[in-house]
């Protein structure tokens, strides 16, 4: 995620806005937590409603001069994909070693059993991860439904002259970007599910 930065560089982000990978503004950075070695451990955010949020180091990514917050579900999936890919490559490598007679059969059997057990555990993690994604999808669907309803009510109010065009534009200009952010995350979720289902 984030490359190693000095303490003065990290403190330079204090007071800056932070967004997620889809463009949603999450809040303002108000604190940097460092470990005993002076390395960043987490960021503290103020979300604008006196609510605080802590982002751990693995959730933070740099994009030029900006700090981007990465969703926990995305980190979890990408970690699982790497583990799955590594386990599959090791099994293929063991099979190649056996064919070239560079490994004794008993050691091949022992290591293959070990990696097959690891793959079995990864399959369980995969199932649990897909359930997490599907739960997030449902949450995003509810957000889309709620935002769409509000937008329709605004349009109805505008055309019935309940409020001015200016009021409508201010409100809709707030809602429409949020609909786009949610749509982006939904597309990302679908892409990651497709990647997961291809494995094992």
Backbone torsions as a table, in degrees:
resi	resn	phi	psi	omega
1	UNK	NA	-107.2	-175.5
2	UNK	-79.3	137.1	175.5
3	UNK	-71.2	159.2	-177.5
4	UNK	-67.6	131.5	-179.2
5	UNK	-126.2	153.3	177.4
6	UNK	-74.5	162.8	-180.0
7	UNK	-59.7	-44.0	177.5
8	UNK	-61.0	-37.5	178.6
9	UNK	-64.6	-42.9	179.7
10	UNK	-63.3	-42.8	-179.2
11	UNK	-67.5	-20.4	177.2
12	UNK	-66.1	-16.3	179.4
13	UNK	-86.6	-8.4	-179.8
14	UNK	-59.7	133.5	179.7
15	UNK	88.7	-6.0	-179.6
16	UNK	-87.8	154.9	176.2
17	UNK	-76.8	149.5	175.8
18	UNK	-128.9	138.1	-179.8
19	UNK	-121.3	164.2	173.6
20	UNK	-89.3	-179.2	-175.4
21	UNK	-67.2	-12.5	-178.3
22	UNK	-101.4	-3.1	176.9
23	UNK	104.0	-5.4	179.4
24	UNK	-69.8	132.5	176.1
25	UNK	-77.8	125.9	-177.2
26	UNK	-97.2	-28.1	-179.1
27	UNK	153.0	-163.1	-177.1
28	UNK	-113.1	136.6	178.2
29	UNK	-74.0	120.5	-178.8
30	UNK	-117.7	-6.0	-179.7
31	UNK	-162.2	151.7	176.4
32	UNK	-125.7	124.7	178.1
33	UNK	-101.3	128.0	-179.8
34	UNK	-112.9	151.3	175.7
35	UNK	-86.4	-173.5	-176.2
36	UNK	-65.6	-16.7	-179.2
37	UNK	-98.6	8.1	179.3
38	UNK	78.4	13.4	179.2
39	UNK	-94.6	146.1	-177.7
40	UNK	-66.1	134.0	178.3
41	UNK	-105.4	-40.1	-178.6
42	UNK	-163.7	166.5	173.5
43	UNK	-116.7	143.2	175.5
44	UNK	-104.4	130.1	-179.3
45	UNK	-114.8	147.6	168.5
46	UNK	-109.6	121.2	-169.1
47	UNK	-88.2	6.0	175.3
48	UNK	95.2	-8.3	179.1
49	UNK	-126.8	31.7	-177.4
50	UNK	64.2	16.1	176.7
51	UNK	-100.4	135.0	-178.7
52	UNK	-104.1	151.6	177.2
53	UNK	-140.5	139.5	177.6
54	UNK	-109.4	131.1	175.6
55	UNK	-110.0	124.5	179.5
56	UNK	-75.2	163.9	-175.8
57	UNK	-54.3	-42.1	-175.8
58	UNK	-72.3	-8.2	177.6
59	UNK	-94.3	2.0	-171.6
60	UNK	-113.9	133.8	179.9
61	UNK	-133.7	149.8	177.8
62	UNK	-98.2	136.7	172.9
63	UNK	-132.0	94.0	-172.8
64	UNK	59.3	-115.0	-178.4
65	UNK	-100.0	12.2	-178.0
66	UNK	-109.2	152.0	173.0
67	UNK	-106.0	128.5	-177.8
68	UNK	-114.3	135.8	176.9
69	UNK	-92.7	128.5	-179.2
70	UNK	-101.0	135.4	-178.6
71	UNK	-62.2	143.6	179.1
72	UNK	-60.3	-39.2	-178.8
73	UNK	-63.1	-35.1	-179.1
74	UNK	-68.5	-41.9	178.1
75	UNK	-62.0	-44.4	-179.2
76	UNK	-61.2	-44.2	-178.9
77	UNK	-66.9	-45.6	-177.6
78	UNK	-64.7	-35.7	175.5
79	UNK	-64.8	-42.9	179.5
80	UNK	-65.2	-41.4	178.8
81	UNK	-60.6	-40.7	178.5
82	UNK	-65.3	-43.0	179.3
83	UNK	-62.7	-43.2	179.7
84	UNK	-63.0	-46.1	-179.5
85	UNK	-61.0	-42.9	179.7
86	UNK	-63.4	-43.7	-179.4
87	UNK	-62.9	-42.6	179.2
88	UNK	-65.0	-42.6	179.8
89	UNK	-62.8	-37.8	-179.5
90	UNK	-67.2	-39.2	177.5
91	UNK	-63.7	-43.2	177.8
92	UNK	-62.3	-42.4	-179.9
93	UNK	-63.4	-42.2	177.9
94	UNK	-61.9	-41.6	179.0
95	UNK	-62.8	-41.6	178.4
96	UNK	-64.7	-41.0	178.6
97	UNK	-62.3	-39.6	179.5
98	UNK	-66.2	-42.8	179.2
99	UNK	-61.8	-36.1	-179.6
100	UNK	-87.0	3.7	179.6
101	UNK	57.6	38.4	178.1
102	UNK	-100.1	4.3	179.2
103	UNK	-146.1	135.3	178.1
104	UNK	-67.4	150.9	-175.2
105	UNK	-59.2	-41.2	-177.4
106	UNK	-64.6	-37.3	178.2
107	UNK	-71.5	-36.9	176.4
108	UNK	-60.4	-46.7	-179.8
109	UNK	-61.1	-41.8	-178.5
110	UNK	-64.5	-47.2	-178.2
111	UNK	-70.8	-35.9	178.3
112	UNK	-63.9	-42.8	178.2
113	UNK	-61.7	-40.5	179.0
114	UNK	-61.6	-46.2	-177.8
115	UNK	-73.2	-32.3	176.4
116	UNK	-67.1	-34.5	176.1
117	UNK	-67.1	-39.2	177.7
118	UNK	-63.7	-41.1	179.5
119	UNK	-65.4	-37.7	177.2
120	UNK	-60.3	-43.0	177.9
121	UNK	-65.9	-37.3	178.8
122	UNK	-66.7	-33.4	177.0
123	UNK	-63.5	-39.0	177.1
124	UNK	-65.8	-41.8	177.6
125	UNK	-63.8	-37.4	179.3
126	UNK	-61.7	-46.3	179.5
127	UNK	-60.0	-45.2	-179.9
128	UNK	-65.0	-38.4	-179.6
129	UNK	-67.2	-41.5	177.6
130	UNK	-61.4	-38.2	177.5
131	UNK	-63.3	-38.8	177.5
132	UNK	-63.3	-43.4	-179.7
133	UNK	-63.9	-44.4	-178.9
134	UNK	-63.5	-36.1	176.4
135	UNK	-65.1	-41.0	177.6
136	UNK	-66.0	-38.2	177.7
137	UNK	-59.2	-43.8	179.4
138	UNK	-63.2	-39.9	178.5
139	UNK	-63.1	-41.6	178.6
140	UNK	-67.5	-37.2	176.9
141	UNK	-60.6	-40.2	178.5
142	UNK	-65.7	-39.8	178.6
143	UNK	-63.2	-43.5	178.6
144	UNK	-60.9	-44.2	-179.8
145	UNK	-62.1	-45.4	-178.9
146	UNK	-64.8	-45.5	-179.6
147	UNK	-65.6	-38.4	179.4
148	UNK	-65.4	-41.5	178.2
149	UNK	-60.6	-44.1	180.0
150	UNK	-62.8	-41.9	-179.3
151	UNK	-64.8	-40.0	178.3
152	UNK	-64.8	-41.3	177.9
153	UNK	-62.5	-38.8	177.7
154	UNK	-63.4	-44.6	-179.8
155	UNK	-63.6	-41.2	178.5
156	UNK	-63.3	-40.4	179.3
157	UNK	-66.4	-36.8	178.6
158	UNK	-64.9	-48.5	-175.8
159	UNK	-72.4	-20.3	176.6
160	UNK	-95.4	9.4	177.0
161	UNK	61.4	29.1	176.6
162	UNK	-74.3	-26.7	174.9
163	UNK	-151.0	167.9	-171.7
164	UNK	-75.5	164.3	175.9
165	UNK	-61.0	-37.0	-179.9
166	UNK	-62.7	-43.8	177.8
167	UNK	-62.0	-43.0	178.6
168	UNK	-60.1	-45.2	-177.2
169	UNK	-64.9	-40.7	178.7
170	UNK	-61.6	-46.7	-178.1
171	UNK	-68.5	-46.5	-177.8
172	UNK	-66.5	-33.7	178.0
173	UNK	-68.4	-15.9	174.2
174	UNK	-89.0	-38.4	-176.2
175	UNK	-76.1	-45.1	-173.4
176	UNK	-60.4	-42.2	175.4
177	UNK	-61.6	-37.1	178.9
178	UNK	-64.7	-36.8	174.7
179	UNK	-61.7	-39.5	179.7
180	UNK	-67.9	-39.9	178.1
181	UNK	-61.1	-44.0	-179.6
182	UNK	-65.3	-41.3	179.3
183	UNK	-62.5	-39.4	178.0
184	UNK	-62.1	-44.5	-179.3
185	UNK	-65.7	-38.2	178.2
186	UNK	-62.2	-41.6	178.3
187	UNK	-64.2	-40.3	178.7
188	UNK	-64.0	-42.6	176.7
189	UNK	-58.9	-46.2	-179.3
190	UNK	-61.2	-40.9	179.2
191	UNK	-63.2	-42.0	-178.9
192	UNK	-70.5	-35.6	175.4
193	UNK	-62.7	-42.3	179.2
194	UNK	-60.3	-40.7	178.2
195	UNK	-64.1	-43.4	-179.1
196	UNK	-64.5	-42.2	-175.7
197	UNK	-69.9	-19.2	177.8
198	UNK	-73.0	-24.8	-175.5
199	UNK	-90.4	137.7	178.5
200	UNK	55.7	NA	NA
